[in-house]
Amino acid sequence: MNLVKVSDPTRNQNHKIEYKISGYDRQGFFENLKKRYSDFYKLDEALNLTFCGLYLPILPSKKAMKNKDDNFIEERRHDL
């Protein structure tokens, strides 16, 4: 069972891609959080520093060109 779901990639007012986050944690159900790839990247860096040696899934790589392509966005959403 997935505890966190990443869905509905949309462009915000600054034309940046945001992903809708929903799921369960110790406090219950949460939904409608909007996060950008950079937020996932910062979280990944912090977790790797804090839990050095613990296996964490690999984050999809950054991409400077064609990172607004619909196929790329969907692929990234799936990998997140």
JOMOLIN-V877214 format. One record per pair of residues at least 6 apart in sequence whose ideal C-beta (glycine too) atoms are under 7 Angstrom apart, sorted by the first residue. I is the first residue (numbers start at 1). GAP is how many residues later the second one is. If there is no record, write none. Layout:
BEGIN
I_GAP + I_GAP
END
This chain:
BEGIN
3_20 + 3_21 + 4_17 + 4_19 + 5_17 + 5_18 + 6_13 + 6_15 + 6_71 + 6_74 + 7_13 + 8_12 + 9_8 + 9_10 + 9_64 + 9_68 + 10_8 + 11_6 + 12_6 + 16_20 + 17_19 + 17_20 + 17_56 + 18_16 + 18_17 + 18_18 + 19_16 + 19_58 + 19_61 + 20_12 + 20_14 + 21_12 + 21_14 + 22_8 + 22_9 + 23_7 + 37_39 + 40_19 + 40_40 + 41_18 + 44_12 + 44_15 + 47_9 + 48_8 + 60_16 + 60_19 + 60_20 + 63_9 + 66_6
END
